[in-house]
Amino acid sequence: ELIRLRPLLSEKVSIGNEAKANMMSRQRVFDKALIELKTAEKNLIQCQLEWDDLLEQRDVSQDPGCPTCGQPIISVDARERVARNYEDNLSIAMSTKDEAEAAMSHASLEKDQAQAASDAAAVEVNECLEDVSQAEALGSLNTSDVRERIHKVRSIQSKRSIHFASLVRKSKNISNFDLEKAKIDADLSRLIEALDASRAAYKSCCNDLELVQKNIADLEKERDTRSKDAASTAILVNVLGSKGIQAFVLQNIVDALQVCSRPYLDELSGGSLQLNIQVGSNDSIIKQAATRNPDGTWSSRPLASLSGGQWRRLSLSLSLGFAHLSSKRGNLRSSLLIMDEPLTHLDSTGRASVGKLLRKICNEDTLALSTILVILQDIAAEEIEECFDQVDEVVKSGGESYIILDANMENVDEYQ
């Protein structure tokens, strides 16, 4: 009976050990499922709080920040994407929690089954041990040896149980370590994403700063350019006057004409007349005459109050001054000067002054004139005849006109 019961006892013990090992394995699965369930519940609570915060911020019209980097979200699309991300995270957390609950229920059921199987195996082992004990009591064998072997076996079994329990604790610690490692890896991933977002934001800020500095430099350069332009404009206004370069050129020409005509007027009037020419406010030319008084002072007189001779002197001086100015500035040089009745309204002294001036002009190189053609009446021509190299005469008789040249003046009868 002992020979029969011993293999049976070993088998029952082996079955009990397997049941216990299975129970411990199911216990680890159950503990892991419990940890996953707690983690899922924690994540679900966190997602629910974030979702409630988002809804509360929407109700109070606040601007929710980015869950990763904390930056404010301005655009509506970005807010919608954040809301969808919160909804997705909440859905995932709820799904994970449901899966963890299902896994925990399944693990709990399997653990209970394994516990029942282990208890049943322990009962069978105990029953088998009782049978063995009874068989030993009934037998006449050397039970002390058998008892010693059983004691050794039990001692070995106890040691193995202790070792198995240590392995179970280590396995549980490893499971907890894996769980903590997974949580740390998730936190690290979020931190890396936040770091990448911060780097991108920093790079964007640096680019914006460079653009702002470039714009500031451009604006400063434009400001300097405009300051220089304003200074140049102020200098031109001071030099040219408020009316611009046209008024400046006109004033310059008028001043030059007055300077060029003054010597001719002094020659014609004997220094008794002056002509002042100015540019008016509407760019009109204002001419003002002045006559010398017996005491040497000058009296301003309007042109309308001048005598015919004085008017003629001024007119001739302006014409000759204009020719002088054209020759000097415009390089307009003519070898021929034609004057029609230049002695009108002049007395004999005035006519003599004109003849003397024309002779002087012809001899000088100021106007580069080689010929001066003067058209005069008979009386005026006779008074200044000595001032001209040749005096030709136009004769009108019998409805016809002919010219008597100075060289043929002795043969005038032939022409008649």
Salt bridges, closest charged atoms under 4 A:
GLU1 OE2 - ARG4 NH2 2.36
ASP31 OD2 - LYS172 NZ 3.96
ASP63 OD1 - ARG79 NH2 3.40
GLU101 OE2 - LYS97 NZ 2.26
GLU110 OE1 - ARG26 NH1 2.83
GLU110 OE2 - HIS106 NE2 2.47
GLU124 OE1 - LYS12 NZ 3.19
ASP145 OD2 - ARG149 NH2 3.55
GLU148 OE2 - LYS152 NZ 3.89
ASP185 OD2 - LYS181 NZ 3.19
ASP187 OD1 - ARG190 NH2 1.96
GLU222 OE2 - ARG226 NH2 2.64
ASP224 OD1 - ARG223 NE 3.74
GLU267 OE1 - LYS360 NZ 3.79
ASP283 OD1 - LYS243 NZ 3.75
ASP347 OD1 - ARG313 NH2 3.63
GLU383 OE1 - ARG351 NE 2.35
ASP389 OD1 - ARG359 NH2 2.70
